[in-house]
Amino acid sequence: MAILLTRWQLALCGVSHASADLPAEVHWKSVFPHTSMPKALKHRLLQPAAGNKPWVVTRKEDSINDGDYGNADPSMGFGRGSIISRTNITMYFFENDLYPGKKVKLEYFSKAKARNEVPFLSRRVAESIPFSSDEFPGILKLFSLKPESREAKAMNRTIAMCERRVIEGEDMYCATSLESLVDLSVRKFGNDIQVLSSEVEKETENQDFSVANEGTILMGEKDIVCHKMKYPYAVFLCHSLDKTAVYRVPLVGKHGTKANALAVCHRDTSAWNPNHIAFLLLKVKPGTVPICHFLMRESLVWVPNGFAH
């Protein structure tokens, strides 16, 4: 079922693009006066007020498939049965696997129709909408949803993830507007930062890639990774973990499609749930070796400027 957030989108679009910047764009320029807003953020500011694209995509709805964050939650434990259907997908790998020619299979990475394109609301509108487990019944009424619907279950998981306890060495927050996404990131790193996202040269059904010869670039060793969550409007769960590295990895598909993917490598997993799917897949124990994963194209990464090498 598609949810058309016409009333919220109309509130979002209170200022026309043709006549002036949206409030989020004004806020961006006040924080980053010499940096254009990245496409990964700007395309979420204004969406048509009518349409029929569902915000919960058609892939299987389960607790380990919420964007790429369900798997990236370091506090989450998994049963061994949950990895049976995922052994042919490159979910986790070792840091020394980032070498030219390494083959990877990235589910949903290059498939446009698998993405969740809901827009940001303005901060004013987003802060007027309840966002907590205590207020969940009222949230469902606001969006005219039944508790047993797929959308309601996805929303409930998103709120639960945003309210979970952090592990040792982790900072976490959920941003419900672009303004809050910017402010919370700047609060941690200052405004000499940049936001990165994975990019694909062209849309393709292909999931098979190899690391290209151009060379992997280390973009930073301090980061905030923001995962796009399933919700009727744009909500990002952002977290940073101590001793984490971010790489930009050039990829080439089997039909020649090029991509620049972001890979995050966690060099200290000692505080992770010992039943996390990464340990089950790689057959290692917490805190023994760095563990990496690619990010979906919907995810964003904030890193300080001037580090890449």
C-alpha positions as a printed NumPy array, in Angstrom:
array([[  0.   ,   0.   ,   0.   ],
       [  1.345,   3.4  ,  -0.904],
       [  1.023,   6.216,   1.6  ],
       [  0.739,   9.621,  -0.024],
       [  1.888,  12.238,   2.439],
       [  0.188,  15.058,   0.589],
       [ -0.476,  17.218,   3.655],
       [  3.119,  16.883,   4.862],
       [  4.539,  17.386,   1.403],
       [  2.445,  20.508,   0.974],
       [  3.854,  21.79 ,   4.261],
       [  7.323,  20.886,   3.067],
       [  6.739,  22.751,  -0.165],
       [  5.559,  25.955,   1.479],
       [  8.324,  27.779,  -0.381],
       [  8.484,  27.108,  -4.091],
       [ 11.772,  26.06 ,  -5.693],
       [ 11.012,  28.507,  -8.467],
       [ 10.95 ,  31.513,  -6.158],
       [ 13.247,  30.764,  -3.227],
       [ 15.246,  28.135,  -1.431],
       [ 13.504,  25.661,   0.83 ],
       [ 14.207,  26.144,   4.558],
       [ 16.567,  23.154,   4.577],
       [ 18.589,  24.675,   1.728],
       [ 18.826,  27.978,   3.594],
       [ 20.015,  26.1  ,   6.658],
       [ 22.59 ,  24.17 ,   4.612],
       [ 23.995,  27.395,   3.165],
       [ 24.233,  28.954,   6.624],
       [ 26.322,  26.017,   7.874],
       [ 28.253,  25.268,   4.658],
       [ 28.363,  28.592,   2.755],
       [ 31.026,  27.413,   0.296],
       [ 29.792,  23.868,  -0.309],
       [ 26.948,  22.847,  -2.588],
       [ 24.431,  20.445,  -1.131],
       [ 25.245,  16.915,  -2.364],
       [ 22.802,  15.289,  -4.76 ],
       [ 22.236,  12.483,  -2.249],
       [ 20.582,  15.022,   0.064],
       [ 19.078,  17.531,  -2.343],
       [ 16.959,  15.007,  -4.243],
       [ 15.078,  14.257,  -1.013],
       [ 14.001,  17.847,  -0.415],
       [ 11.199,  18.058,  -2.913],
       [  9.077,  15.21 ,  -4.203],
       [  5.791,  15.381,  -6.117],
       [  2.812,  15.819,  -3.812],
       [  1.035,  12.946,  -5.546],
       [  2.264,   9.622,  -6.816],
       [  1.925,   5.917,  -6.26 ],
       [  5.383,   4.747,  -5.166],
       [  5.233,   2.779,  -1.911],
       [  7.734,   3.741,   0.751],
       [  7.993,   0.138,   1.911],
       [  9.591,  -1.642,  -1.02 ],
       [  8.634,  -5.117,  -2.136],
       [ 11.677,  -6.967,  -0.825],
       [ 11.038,  -9.35 ,   2.074],
       [  9.976,  -7.525,   5.225],
       [ 11.915,  -8.866,   8.193],
       [ 13.944,  -7.552,  11.098],
       [ 17.302,  -8.028,   9.362],
       [ 16.359,  -6.266,   6.163],
       [ 15.677,  -2.663,   7.152],
       [ 17.819,  -0.971,   4.535],
       [ 21.304,  -2.05 ,   5.49 ],
       [ 20.976,  -0.985,   9.107],
       [ 19.258,  -4.106,  10.408],
       [ 22.494,  -5.959,   9.774],
       [ 24.733,  -3.064,  10.812],
       [ 23.23 ,  -2.76 ,  14.299],
       [ 26.159,  -3.927,  16.487],
       [ 23.871,  -4.722,  19.4  ],
       [ 21.694,  -7.16 ,  17.48 ],
       [ 21.988, -10.913,  17.782],
       [ 20.92 , -13.343,  15.068],
       [ 19.997, -17.01 ,  14.961],
       [ 22.072, -19.233,  12.729],
       [ 19.051, -19.893,  10.538],
       [ 19.001, -16.236,   9.501],
       [ 22.211, -16.564,   7.472],
       [ 21.176, -19.52 ,   5.31 ],
       [ 19.718, -17.426,   2.474],
       [ 22.429, -14.758,   2.694],
       [ 25.636, -16.711,   2.25 ],
       [ 25.91 , -15.779,  -1.458],
       [ 25.615, -12.025,  -0.736],
       [ 28.627,  -9.925,   0.25 ],
       [ 27.327,  -8.691,   3.575],
       [ 30.547,  -8.69 ,   5.62 ],
       [ 34.181,  -9.179,   4.698],
       [ 37.698,  -8.591,   6.027],
       [ 39.613,  -5.345,   5.545],
       [ 42.346,  -7.104,   3.598],
       [ 39.723,  -8.21 ,   1.037],
       [ 39.721,  -4.73 ,  -0.52 ],
       [ 42.11 ,  -5.579,  -3.346],
       [ 41.706,  -5.261,  -7.154],
       [ 39.842,  -8.177,  -8.669],
       [ 38.007,  -9.158,  -5.51 ],
       [ 34.493, -10.262,  -6.511],
       [ 31.494,  -9.03 ,  -4.511],
       [ 27.747,  -9.567,  -4.829],
       [ 25.771,  -6.552,  -3.634],
       [ 22.049,  -7.191,  -3.279],
       [ 19.877,  -4.158,  -4.148],
       [ 22.972,  -1.938,  -4.525],
       [ 22.407,  -0.974,  -8.164],
       [ 18.664,  -1.504,  -8.455],
       [ 16.838,   1.831,  -8.496],
       [ 13.375,   0.423,  -7.871],
       [ 14.551,  -1.126,  -4.592],
       [ 15.301,   2.274,  -3.095],
       [ 13.088,   4.227,  -0.737],
       [ 12.671,   7.707,  -2.229],
       [ 10.488,   9.401,   0.382],
       [ 11.355,  13.07 ,   1.016],
       [ 12.615,  14.992,   4.004],
       [ 10.04 ,  17.033,   5.837],
       [ 10.996,  20.482,   7.046],
       [ 12.186,  20.546,  10.645],
       [  9.091,  22.514,  11.647],
       [  6.78 ,  19.836,  10.262],
       [  8.877,  16.854,  11.393],
       [  9.032,  18.114,  14.971],
       [  5.25 ,  18.478,  15.026],
       [  4.783,  14.743,  14.347],
       [  5.173,  12.271,  17.26 ],
       [  8.112,   9.871,  16.948],
       [  8.329,   7.473,  19.899],
       [  7.167,   4.013,  20.887],
       [  4.994,   5.503,  23.639],
       [  3.045,   7.477,  21.04 ],
       [  2.928,   4.752,  18.398],
       [ -0.857,   4.155,  18.473],
       [ -1.386,   7.848,  17.749],
       [  1.208,   7.758,  14.965],
       [ -0.689,   4.94 ,  13.257],
       [ -3.915,   6.941,  13.473],
       [ -2.163,   9.971,  12.01 ],
       [ -1.153,   7.939,   8.944],
       [ -4.411,   5.919,   8.835],
       [ -2.564,   2.622,   9.284],
       [ -3.705,  -0.637,  10.831],
       [ -1.298,  -2.158,  13.404],
       [ -1.015,  -5.392,  11.409],
       [ -0.012,  -3.682,   8.144],
       [  3.486,  -4.045,   6.687],
       [  3.979,  -0.305,   6.911],
       [  3.061,  -0.213,  10.596],
       [  5.453,  -3.056,  11.39 ],
       [  8.266,  -1.332,   9.493],
       [  7.609,   1.951,  11.315],
       [  7.572,   0.176,  14.66 ],
       [ 10.978,  -1.408,  13.938],
       [ 12.409,   1.941,  12.889],
       [ 11.316,   3.643,  16.105],
       [ 12.573,   0.704,  18.192],
       [ 15.982,   0.91 ,  16.52 ],
       [ 16.113,   4.651,  17.15 ],
       [ 15.383,   4.033,  20.841],
       [ 17.784,   1.144,  21.434],
       [ 20.662,   1.378,  23.881],
       [ 24.062,   2.173,  22.429],
       [ 27.009,  -0.139,  22.935],
       [ 30.359,   0.918,  24.406],
       [ 32.201,   3.281,  22.067],
       [ 29.082,   4.205,  20.058],
       [ 27.182,   7.472,  19.568],
       [ 23.762,   7.301,  17.933],
       [ 20.867,   9.568,  17.007],
       [ 17.939,   9.586,  14.578],
       [ 17.37 ,  12.591,  12.319],
       [ 13.843,  13.275,  11.06 ],
       [ 14.718,  16.345,   8.978],
       [ 17.674,  17.492,   6.921],
       [ 18.267,  20.365,   9.338],
       [ 18.601,  17.982,  12.291],
       [ 20.782,  15.635,  10.226],
       [ 23.182,  18.507,   9.544],
       [ 23.148,  19.959,  13.059],
       [ 23.741,  16.676,  14.863],
       [ 26.633,  15.793,  12.548],
       [ 28.228,  19.238,  12.881],
       [ 27.899,  18.987,  16.657],
       [ 30.208,  15.962,  16.586],
       [ 32.796,  16.978,  13.962],
       [ 32.379,  20.729,  13.392],
       [ 31.484,  22.158,   9.997],
       [ 34.741,  21.244,   8.212],
       [ 33.168,  17.99 ,   7.059],
       [ 31.75 ,  16.4  ,   3.938],
       [ 28.967,  13.917,   3.31 ],
       [ 29.559,  10.893,   1.073],
       [ 27.323,   8.317,  -0.568],
       [ 27.778,   5.317,  -2.828],
       [ 27.226,   6.022,  -6.53 ],
       [ 26.474,   3.879,  -9.576],
       [ 27.23 ,   5.011, -13.146],
       [ 23.851,   3.769, -14.409],
       [ 20.948,   1.744, -13.071],
       [ 21.313,  -1.972, -13.619],
       [ 19.822,  -5.238, -12.442],
       [ 23.359,  -6.602, -12.042],
       [ 24.464,  -7.47 ,  -8.51 ],
       [ 27.901,  -8.877,  -9.388],
       [ 30.89 ,  -6.524,  -9.16 ],
       [ 34.653,  -6.686,  -8.838],
       [ 36.971,  -4.211,  -7.105],
       [ 38.505,  -2.155,  -9.935],
       [ 42.178,  -1.396, -10.503],
       [ 41.87 ,   2.371,  -9.92 ],
       [ 42.608,   1.954,  -6.232],
       [ 40.671,   2.058,  -3.004],
       [ 40.841,   5.382,  -1.114],
       [ 40.774,   5.709,   2.661],
       [ 38.367,   8.628,   3.221],
       [ 38.636,   8.89 ,   6.981],
       [ 39.105,   7.144,  10.295],
       [ 36.4  ,   9.141,  12.073],
       [ 32.91 ,   8.992,  10.671],
       [ 29.181,   9.149,  11.208],
       [ 27.241,   6.632,   9.133],
       [ 23.592,   7.515,   8.513],
       [ 21.32 ,   4.671,   7.449],
       [ 18.051,   5.383,   5.624],
       [ 15.24 ,   3.809,   7.624],
       [ 11.797,   2.649,   6.517],
       [  9.331,   5.395,   7.341],
       [  6.718,   7.464,   5.458],
       [  9.165,  10.38 ,   5.332],
       [ 12.959,  10.519,   5.417],
       [ 14.405,   9.289,   8.728],
       [ 18.105,   8.519,   9.086],
       [ 19.605,   6.53 ,  11.94 ],
       [ 23.137,   7.884,  12.386],
       [ 25.821,   6.291,  14.498],
       [ 29.555,   6.387,  14.944],
       [ 31.712,   3.651,  16.397],
       [ 35.232,   4.034,  17.76 ],
       [ 38.079,   2.754,  15.568],
       [ 36.209,   2.763,  12.269],
       [ 37.6  ,   3.454,   8.771],
       [ 35.687,   4.53 ,   5.652],
       [ 36.887,   3.544,   2.177],
       [ 35.746,   4.622,  -1.266],
       [ 35.95 ,   1.466,  -3.36 ],
       [ 35.829,   1.575,  -7.187],
       [ 33.761,  -1.276,  -8.58 ],
       [ 33.04 ,  -2.585, -12.064],
       [ 30.069,  -4.787, -12.934],
       [ 30.19 ,  -7.85 , -15.14 ],
       [ 28.686,  -5.789, -17.993],
       [ 31.096,  -2.897, -17.466],
       [ 28.93 ,  -0.747, -15.191],
       [ 31.137,   1.357, -12.917],
       [ 30.39 ,   2.315,  -9.335],
       [ 32.027,   4.008,  -6.385],
       [ 30.93 ,   2.184,  -3.262],
       [ 31.516,   3.111,   0.35 ],
       [ 32.85 ,   0.432,   2.656],
       [ 33.007,   0.818,   6.426],
       [ 35.555,  -1.218,   8.371],
       [ 35.119,  -1.675,  12.112],
       [ 38.511,  -2.308,  13.665],
       [ 37.221,  -2.965,  17.171],
       [ 34.187,  -5.242,  17.457],
       [ 34.825,  -6.331,  21.045],
       [ 31.6  ,  -4.708,  22.324],
       [ 29.367,  -6.177,  19.597],
       [ 26.769,  -8.831,  20.302],
       [ 28.673, -12.148,  19.995],
       [ 25.713, -13.532,  18.019],
       [ 25.862, -10.752,  15.43 ],
       [ 25.455, -12.016,  11.871],
       [ 28.957, -10.777,  10.934],
       [ 30.582, -13.273,  13.284],
       [ 28.296, -16.071,  12.111],
       [ 29.102, -15.426,   8.453],
       [ 32.851, -14.872,   8.811],
       [ 33.332, -17.483,  11.55 ],
       [ 35.331, -15.168,  13.813],
       [ 34.878, -13.918,  17.362],
       [ 34.277, -10.345,  18.594],
       [ 37.377,  -8.19 ,  18.85 ],
       [ 39.663, -10.482,  16.857],
       [ 39.895,  -8.94 ,  13.352],
       [ 38.536,  -5.833,  11.543],
       [ 35.164,  -6.476,   9.922],
       [ 33.858,  -4.483,   6.951],
       [ 30.601,  -4.011,   5.075],
       [ 29.463,  -2.028,   2.053],
       [ 26.787,   0.637,   2.375],
       [ 23.608,   0.833,   0.342],
       [ 23.223,   3.868,  -1.907],
       [ 20.641,   5.342,   0.466],
       [ 23.194,   5.545,   3.289],
       [ 25.242,   8.676,   3.982],
       [ 28.639,   9.049,   5.653],
       [ 29.983,  12.21 ,   7.26 ],
       [ 33.787,  12.468,   7.465],
       [ 36.148,  15.345,   8.324],
       [ 37.634,  17.113,   5.287],
       [ 41.231,  16.721,   4.173],
       [ 41.897,  13.131,   5.209],
       [ 41.58 ,  11.105,   1.986],
       [ 44.662,   9.167,   0.903]])
